[in-house]
């Protein structure tokens, strides 16, 4: 199990909702999301979460950051879709089954990009990006 897992609200419930109203606003406060200057994003570096909104403040994308990705602390919650709590590719596959799509770029040293997987759920899509080692989860992108 991922150390220090903290139970919090499921961030998939933000997708398509106005971040500044109702339940979405409560979830935003729970995670301490703050608007970023000059962008249509909200983030909580301490909780490893960033959220992109459209011109009507509807959430289009939620990003969960792991392993210090982009200067964020690691997300310490349950992985959506019953993905468990371990930020490893093998753990996601074991919990979620084979992804709907998967890439595994050449890791011969010429390309430091790691693999990616995507799972489609009835209410959202989850895209996982891994480090060049092919196993360490860097980020999950949740979208409609």
Backbone as a chain_set.jsonl record, in Angstrom:
{"seq": "XXXXXXXXXXXXXXXXXXXXXXXXXXXXXXXXXXXXXXXXXXXXXXXXXXXXXXXXXXXXXXXXXXXXXXXXXXXXXXXXXXXXXXXXXXXXXXXXXXXXXXXXXXXXXXXXXXXXXXXXXXXXXXXXXXXXXXXXXXXXXXXX", "coords": {"N": [[0.842, -1.183, 0.0], [0.441, 2.275, -0.701], [2.37, 4.592, 1.116], [1.037, 6.598, 3.777], [-1.626, 7.048, 2.793], [-4.389, 9.036, 2.212], [-7.773, 9.28, 2.879], [-9.996, 10.856, 0.734], [-12.376, 12.904, -1.06], [-13.641, 11.643, -4.192], [-12.095, 12.64, -7.06], [-13.058, 12.423, -9.655], [-15.654, 13.19, -9.658], [-15.656, 15.885, -10.092], [-15.455, 16.358, -12.795], [-16.82, 17.983, -15.57], [-18.342, 19.611, -13.973], [-19.132, 22.844, -12.535], [-16.524, 24.382, -11.034], [-16.756, 26.256, -9.069], [-19.105, 26.013, -7.71], [-21.578, 24.444, -5.603], [-21.239, 20.972, -4.834], [-18.792, 20.542, -6.153], [-17.317, 22.822, -5.485], [-17.025, 22.379, -2.747], [-15.389, 20.076, -2.805], [-13.178, 21.176, -4.064], [-12.307, 22.945, -2.072], [-11.717, 21.063, -0.095], [-9.414, 19.865, -1.105], [-7.819, 22.06, -1.22], [-7.509, 23.644, -3.523], [-6.151, 26.17, -5.534], [-6.419, 29.039, -7.611], [-4.358, 29.46, -10.481], [-2.112, 31.942, -11.609], [-2.866, 33.699, -14.551], [-3.795, 31.51, -16.013], [-6.193, 28.942, -16.829], [-6.382, 27.166, -14.672], [-6.417, 25.323, -11.616], [-4.689, 24.511, -8.661], [-3.189, 22.313, -6.265], [-0.345, 21.964, -4.938], [0.594, 20.738, -2.662], [-1.167, 18.603, -2.282], [-0.881, 17.225, -4.634], [-2.463, 17.712, -6.944], [-3.932, 19.011, -9.899], [-6.205, 21.046, -11.752], [-7.983, 21.675, -14.69], [-10.018, 24.151, -16.146], [-12.798, 25.303, -18.194], [-13.905, 28.273, -20.009], [-16.222, 28.746, -18.612], [-15.789, 27.873, -16.112], [-16.113, 25.13, -15.84], [-15.019, 21.904, -15.105], [-12.66, 20.288, -17.03], [-10.516, 18.626, -17.02], [-8.615, 16.677, -14.749], [-5.613, 16.352, -13.045], [-3.571, 14.053, -11.477], [-0.717, 13.999, -9.658], [2.333, 12.234, -9.226], [5.227, 11.055, -7.437], [6.825, 13.443, -7.245], [6.37, 14.722, -9.638], [6.548, 17.374, -11.895], [7.049, 19.243, -9.859], [5.096, 18.881, -7.947], [3.88, 17.516, -4.875], [3.532, 14.038, -4.114], [0.438, 12.56, -5.008], [-1.77, 11.441, -2.568], [-3.944, 9.571, -2.362], [-6.746, 7.387, -3.067], [-6.584, 5.7, -6.163], [-8.563, 6.566, -8.894], [-11.445, 4.723, -10.215], [-11.298, 2.323, -8.913], [-8.622, 1.715, -8.746], [-6.796, 1.167, -6.787], [-4.084, 1.86, -4.49], [-1.415, 1.926, -5.005], [1.193, 3.344, -6.731], [2.136, 2.177, -9.282], [2.747, 0.685, -12.464], [2.288, -2.093, -12.841], [0.632, -2.61, -10.656], [-1.622, -1.055, -11.261], [-2.511, -2.358, -13.593], [-3.113, -4.856, -12.481], [-5.226, -4.17, -10.771], [-7.096, -2.845, -12.437], [-7.27, -4.204, -14.809], [-6.471, -5.021, -18.254], [-5.493, -2.174, -20.134], [-7.512, 0.012, -22.267], [-6.072, 1.199, -24.276], [-2.568, 1.312, -25.005], [0.807, 2.395, -24.841], [4.254, 1.922, -25.49], [7.035, 3.343, -25.653], [10.21, 3.346, -27.364], [12.864, 2.577, -25.323], [15.636, 2.806, -25.536], [17.486, 4.623, -24.814], [17.569, 6.732, -26.484], [15.15, 7.928, -26.325], [13.598, 9.276, -23.673], [11.056, 9.087, -22.782], [8.464, 7.551, -21.018], [6.17, 4.706, -20.928], [2.59, 4.731, -21.627], [-0.788, 4.349, -20.543], [-4.303, 3.826, -21.074], [-7.496, 3.866, -19.682], [-10.939, 3.354, -20.153], [-13.803, 4.395, -18.608], [-17.298, 4.303, -17.655], [-18.037, 6.984, -16.988], [-15.775, 8.565, -17.181], [-12.439, 9.0, -18.544], [-9.253, 7.625, -17.999], [-5.93, 8.428, -18.142], [-2.74, 7.199, -17.907], [0.585, 8.085, -17.256], [3.904, 7.021, -17.338], [7.203, 6.784, -15.835], [10.473, 6.599, -17.418], [11.404, 4.12, -16.634], [9.345, 2.426, -17.013], [7.549, 1.549, -15.114], [7.094, 3.189, -12.841], [4.624, 5.371, -11.794], [3.926, 8.541, -13.035], [1.932, 10.501, -13.538], [-1.644, 10.817, -13.529], [-4.224, 11.461, -15.746], [-7.425, 12.613, -15.699], [-10.381, 12.692, -17.499], [-13.396, 13.662, -19.305]], "CA": [[0.0, 0.0, 0.0], [1.164, 3.537, -0.755], [2.436, 5.146, 2.47], [0.283, 7.807, 4.117], [-2.811, 7.241, 1.953], [-5.385, 9.852, 2.896], [-9.083, 9.186, 2.218], [-10.582, 12.14, 0.34], [-13.423, 12.796, -2.086], [-13.268, 11.173, -5.519], [-11.944, 13.794, -7.945], [-13.789, 12.258, -10.914], [-16.951, 13.871, -9.55], [-15.496, 17.267, -10.544], [-15.487, 16.438, -14.258], [-18.026, 18.551, -16.142], [-19.018, 20.463, -12.994], [-18.59, 24.178, -12.295], [-15.654, 24.249, -9.871], [-17.058, 27.297, -8.093], [-20.478, 25.843, -7.221], [-22.059, 23.209, -5.001], [-20.35, 19.89, -4.378], [-17.46, 20.747, -6.735], [-16.648, 23.829, -4.661], [-16.648, 21.713, -1.496], [-14.237, 19.213, -3.104], [-12.076, 22.101, -4.323], [-11.827, 23.402, -0.76], [-11.147, 19.904, 0.594], [-8.064, 19.672, -1.633], [-7.078, 23.315, -1.149], [-7.182, 24.095, -4.881], [-6.005, 27.614, -5.685], [-6.277, 29.464, -9.007], [-3.006, 29.848, -10.898], [-2.123, 33.226, -12.288], [-2.77, 33.716, -16.0], [-4.186, 30.25, -16.646], [-7.484, 28.404, -16.402], [-6.086, 25.99, -13.867], [-6.371, 25.398, -10.159], [-3.776, 23.459, -8.238], [-2.741, 22.126, -4.898], [0.938, 21.256, -5.009], [0.724, 19.91, -1.457], [-1.975, 17.39, -2.435], [-0.566, 16.568, -5.895], [-3.623, 17.789, -7.817], [-4.199, 20.208, -10.692], [-7.503, 20.967, -12.412], [-8.164, 22.637, -15.783], [-11.417, 24.524, -16.348], [-13.07, 26.073, -19.405], [-14.264, 29.675, -19.768], [-17.391, 28.771, -17.721], [-15.308, 27.239, -14.876], [-16.427, 23.701, -15.807], [-13.798, 21.093, -15.06], [-12.456, 19.437, -18.198], [-9.409, 17.686, -16.791], [-7.999, 16.622, -13.428], [-4.333, 15.663, -13.109], [-3.022, 13.584, -10.206], [0.732, 13.944, -9.823], [3.004, 11.252, -8.374], [6.698, 11.025, -7.439], [7.445, 14.746, -7.463], [6.129, 15.142, -11.013], [6.314, 18.805, -12.157], [7.14, 20.018, -8.63], [3.986, 18.574, -7.046], [4.037, 16.385, -3.966], [2.789, 12.872, -4.597], [-0.964, 12.391, -4.649], [-1.87, 10.44, -1.503], [-5.314, 9.089, -2.248], [-7.097, 6.217, -3.868], [-6.581, 5.902, -7.606], [-9.941, 6.419, -9.373], [-11.824, 3.513, -10.937], [-10.879, 1.179, -8.084], [-7.248, 1.421, -9.144], [-5.952, 0.871, -5.639], [-3.319, 2.958, -3.903], [0.011, 1.764, -5.32], [1.485, 4.101, -7.954], [2.988, 1.358, -10.142], [2.028, 0.187, -13.633], [1.842, -3.468, -12.602], [-0.482, -2.552, -9.709], [-2.796, -0.565, -11.984], [-2.988, -3.439, -14.463], [-3.712, -5.89, -11.628], [-6.484, -3.671, -10.224], [-8.032, -2.356, -13.451], [-7.259, -5.039, -15.999], [-5.736, -4.507, -19.409], [-6.015, -0.877, -20.584], [-8.13, 0.103, -23.587], [-4.95, 1.462, -25.182], [-1.29, 1.313, -24.302], [1.993, 2.657, -25.648], [5.504, 1.618, -24.809], [8.05, 3.86, -26.567], [11.57, 2.812, -27.347], [13.634, 3.074, -24.188], [17.023, 2.451, -25.793], [18.346, 5.725, -24.422], [17.318, 7.836, -27.395], [13.875, 8.525, -25.965], [13.421, 9.101, -22.23], [9.631, 9.058, -22.476], [7.981, 6.248, -20.579], [4.927, 4.229, -21.521], [1.314, 5.318, -21.221], [-1.955, 3.482, -20.626], [-5.573, 4.544, -20.958], [-8.672, 3.076, -19.345], [-12.207, 4.057, -20.364], [-14.861, 4.061, -17.664], [-18.555, 4.876, -18.146], [-18.185, 8.42, -16.75], [-14.522, 9.278, -17.397], [-11.292, 8.3, -19.125], [-8.059, 7.825, -17.181], [-4.695, 8.257, -18.899], [-1.589, 7.07, -17.014], [1.912, 8.307, -17.856], [4.916, 6.412, -16.475], [8.597, 7.186, -16.015], [11.212, 5.813, -18.41], [11.612, 2.748, -16.146], [8.201, 1.641, -17.457], [6.757, 1.068, -13.988], [6.784, 4.255, -11.89], [3.565, 6.273, -12.235], [4.224, 9.966, -12.906], [0.694, 11.27, -13.427], [-2.892, 10.319, -14.079], [-5.085, 12.519, -16.26], [-8.822, 12.205, -15.704], [-11.153, 13.57, -18.389], [-14.682, 13.123, -19.736]], "C": [[0.885, 1.243, 0.0], [1.198, 4.125, 0.655], [1.6, 6.415, 2.593], [-0.907, 8.079, 3.199], [-3.871, 7.967, 2.777], [-6.724, 9.718, 2.174], [-9.658, 10.578, 1.973], [-11.656, 11.863, -0.715], [-12.837, 12.371, -3.424], [-13.245, 12.361, -6.483], [-12.649, 13.633, -9.285], [-15.139, 12.966, -10.855], [-16.864, 15.347, -9.926], [-15.708, 17.413, -12.048], [-16.848, 16.915, -14.766], [-18.781, 19.496, -15.219], [-18.361, 21.839, -12.927], [-17.818, 24.113, -10.982], [-16.018, 25.222, -8.756], [-18.466, 27.184, -7.507], [-20.668, 24.484, -6.549], [-21.001, 22.242, -4.519], [-18.927, 20.064, -4.914], [-16.663, 21.776, -5.933], [-16.191, 23.221, -3.337], [-15.431, 20.814, -1.702], [-12.998, 20.069, -3.358], [-11.47, 22.589, -3.014], [-11.158, 22.271, 0.012], [-9.685, 19.683, 0.173], [-7.22, 20.945, -1.586], [-6.657, 23.836, -2.511], [-7.189, 25.618, -4.947], [-5.809, 27.928, -7.164], [-4.822, 29.824, -9.29], [-3.103, 31.123, -11.717], [-1.97, 33.051, -13.797], [-3.159, 32.437, -16.708], [-5.553, 29.828, -16.124], [-7.254, 27.096, -15.657], [-6.126, 26.343, -12.384], [-5.438, 24.284, -9.726], [-3.583, 23.461, -6.73], [-1.47, 21.292, -4.98], [1.129, 20.343, -3.81], [-0.042, 18.595, -1.566], [-1.736, 16.677, -3.768], [-1.683, 16.591, -6.908], [-3.613, 19.095, -8.604], [-5.468, 19.959, -11.508], [-7.553, 22.041, -13.487], [-9.647, 22.875, -15.979], [-11.554, 25.28, -17.667], [-13.466, 27.498, -19.027], [-15.484, 29.828, -18.864], [-17.087, 28.1, -16.385], [-15.747, 25.788, -14.721], [-15.122, 22.914, -15.918], [-13.737, 20.176, -16.272], [-11.409, 18.358, -17.971], [-8.919, 17.816, -15.355], [-6.706, 15.835, -13.588], [-3.883, 15.324, -11.692], [-1.535, 13.348, -10.438], [1.334, 12.979, -8.798], [4.518, 11.443, -8.471], [7.358, 12.35, -7.777], [7.292, 15.276, -8.871], [5.821, 16.636, -11.069], [6.315, 19.65, -10.879], [5.985, 19.811, -7.665], [4.407, 17.477, -6.079], [3.207, 15.239, -4.518], [1.354, 12.875, -4.093], [-1.051, 11.246, -3.653], [-3.307, 9.976, -1.295], [-5.514, 7.846, -3.071], [-7.093, 6.59, -5.342], [-8.001, 5.641, -8.112], [-10.174, 5.107, -10.131], [-11.482, 2.232, -10.209], [-9.474, 0.713, -8.45], [-6.297, 1.134, -8.003], [-5.203, 2.095, -5.148], [-1.832, 2.908, -4.236], [0.292, 2.365, -6.694], [2.504, 3.376, -8.836], [2.142, 0.816, -11.29], [1.473, -1.211, -13.391], [0.656, -3.499, -11.632], [-1.755, -2.054, -10.379], [-3.374, -1.656, -12.879], [-3.677, -4.528, -13.646], [-5.083, -5.449, -11.12], [-7.527, -3.379, -11.295], [-8.159, -3.25, -14.675], [-6.48, -4.369, -17.123], [-6.34, -3.18, -19.859], [-6.645, -0.959, -21.976], [-7.088, 0.411, -24.646], [-3.694, 1.603, -24.355], [-0.178, 1.625, -25.291], [3.217, 2.319, -24.827], [6.636, 2.055, -25.718], [9.404, 3.192, -26.374], [12.343, 3.429, -26.189], [15.105, 2.705, -24.34], [17.996, 3.537, -25.361], [18.154, 6.934, -25.304], [16.054, 8.601, -27.024], [13.623, 8.237, -24.492], [11.959, 9.076, -21.819], [9.211, 7.651, -22.096], [6.677, 5.875, -21.244], [3.712, 4.982, -20.996], [0.217, 4.282, -21.409], [-3.2, 4.337, -20.508], [-6.693, 3.555, -20.696], [-9.91, 3.932, -19.568], [-13.237, 3.5, -19.38], [-16.155, 4.699, -18.165], [-18.639, 6.404, -18.009], [-16.904, 9.217, -16.921], [-13.498, 8.37, -18.075], [-10.093, 8.624, -18.246], [-6.825, 7.46, -18.001], [-3.536, 8.253, -17.909], [-0.299, 7.278, -17.793], [2.95, 7.823, -16.846], [6.301, 6.976, -16.779], [9.268, 6.25, -17.025], [11.484, 4.382, -17.942], [10.44, 1.832, -16.504], [7.267, 1.197, -16.351], [6.28, 2.183, -13.051], [5.755, 5.227, -12.461], [3.973, 7.718, -11.981], [2.962, 10.786, -12.703], [-0.468, 10.494, -14.027], [-3.693, 11.518, -14.532], [-6.491, 11.937, -16.363], [-9.589, 13.201, -16.562], [-12.467, 12.884, -18.726], [-14.582, 12.586, -21.132]], "O": [[1.947, 1.261, 0.623], [0.168, 4.159, 1.329], [1.474, 7.194, 1.648], [-1.168, 9.233, 2.862], [-4.2, 7.56, 3.891], [-6.809, 10.01, 0.981], [-9.789, 11.377, 2.9], [-11.814, 10.738, -1.189], [-11.694, 12.691, -3.75], [-14.27, 13.01, -6.694], [-12.827, 14.623, -9.996], [-15.706, 13.304, -11.894], [-17.897, 16.002, -10.065], [-16.1, 18.481, -12.519], [-17.886, 16.337, -14.443], [-19.758, 20.119, -15.636], [-17.176, 21.983, -13.226], [-18.396, 23.821, -9.935], [-15.619, 25.021, -7.61], [-18.966, 28.123, -6.889], [-20.002, 23.507, -6.89], [-20.013, 22.622, -3.892], [-17.961, 19.768, -4.211], [-15.46, 21.608, -5.731], [-15.094, 23.516, -2.861], [-14.533, 20.793, -0.861], [-11.9, 19.728, -2.919], [-10.248, 22.637, -2.872], [-10.155, 22.485, 0.692], [-8.834, 19.356, 1.0], [-6.027, 20.904, -1.885], [-5.575, 24.407, -2.652], [-8.121, 26.268, -4.473], [-5.13, 27.195, -7.883], [-4.141, 30.415, -8.451], [-4.08, 31.34, -12.433], [-1.071, 32.353, -14.266], [-2.881, 32.288, -17.898], [-6.005, 30.314, -15.087], [-7.85, 26.065, -15.971], [-5.903, 27.482, -11.973], [-5.398, 23.226, -10.355], [-3.785, 24.46, -6.041], [-1.522, 20.066, -5.078], [1.755, 19.289, -3.923], [0.382, 17.583, -1.008], [-2.329, 15.626, -4.011], [-1.863, 15.631, -7.657], [-3.323, 20.157, -8.053], [-5.766, 18.83, -11.9], [-7.206, 23.194, -13.229], [-10.443, 21.936, -15.982], [-10.583, 25.823, -18.194], [-13.373, 27.884, -17.862], [-15.757, 30.931, -18.391], [-17.997, 27.792, -15.616], [-15.757, 25.26, -13.609], [-14.248, 23.232, -16.725], [-14.649, 19.385, -16.511], [-11.408, 17.32, -18.633], [-8.82, 18.917, -14.814], [-6.701, 14.766, -14.199], [-3.822, 16.192, -10.821], [-1.152, 12.579, -11.32], [0.894, 12.921, -7.65], [5.023, 11.938, -9.479], [8.344, 12.383, -8.514], [8.015, 16.191, -9.266], [4.929, 17.111, -10.366], [5.641, 20.679, -10.83], [5.904, 20.508, -6.654], [5.203, 16.607, -6.43], [2.284, 15.455, -5.303], [1.085, 13.15, -2.924], [-0.464, 10.188, -3.876], [-3.817, 9.991, -0.174], [-4.586, 7.321, -3.688], [-7.548, 7.67, -5.719], [-8.585, 4.604, -7.794], [-9.237, 4.473, -10.616], [-11.386, 1.17, -10.824], [-9.169, -0.48, -8.466], [-5.113, 0.884, -8.229], [-5.632, 3.228, -5.364], [-1.071, 3.767, -3.791], [-0.293, 1.951, -7.695], [3.59, 3.891, -9.102], [0.96, 0.522, -11.112], [0.313, -1.481, -13.702], [-0.234, -4.336, -11.78], [-2.843, -2.562, -10.106], [-4.588, -1.855, -12.917], [-4.703, -5.065, -14.063], [-6.004, -6.262, -11.044], [-8.714, -3.634, -11.09], [-9.065, -3.065, -15.488], [-5.908, -3.292, -16.953], [-7.561, -3.06, -19.958], [-6.356, -1.867, -22.754], [-7.195, -0.053, -25.781], [-3.734, 1.958, -23.177], [-0.211, 1.178, -26.438], [3.202, 2.425, -23.6], [7.158, 1.243, -26.482], [9.678, 2.564, -25.352], [12.461, 4.65, -26.087], [15.75, 2.33, -23.361], [19.206, 3.384, -25.526], [18.53, 8.045, -24.929], [15.903, 9.774, -27.365], [13.452, 7.08, -24.105], [11.653, 9.048, -20.627], [9.561, 6.681, -22.768], [6.137, 6.646, -22.037], [3.801, 5.764, -20.05], [0.28, 3.447, -22.311], [-3.175, 5.422, -19.929], [-6.829, 2.545, -21.387], [-9.924, 5.11, -19.209], [-13.497, 2.298, -19.335], [-16.1, 5.568, -19.035], [-19.262, 7.053, -18.85], [-16.936, 10.443, -16.817], [-13.67, 7.154, -18.163], [-9.933, 9.76, -17.799], [-6.693, 6.337, -18.488], [-3.371, 9.208, -17.15], [-0.118, 6.706, -18.868], [2.893, 8.161, -15.663], [6.535, 7.562, -17.836], [8.694, 5.239, -17.429], [11.768, 3.514, -18.768], [10.519, 0.616, -16.325], [6.274, 0.525, -16.628], [5.168, 2.114, -12.528], [5.992, 5.841, -13.501], [4.324, 8.085, -10.859], [2.902, 11.65, -11.828], [-0.298, 9.644, -14.902], [-3.833, 12.49, -13.79], [-6.719, 10.918, -17.015], [-9.466, 14.411, -16.376], [-12.644, 11.691, -18.475], [-15.568, 12.087, -21.674]]}, "num_chains": 1, "name": "protein.A"}
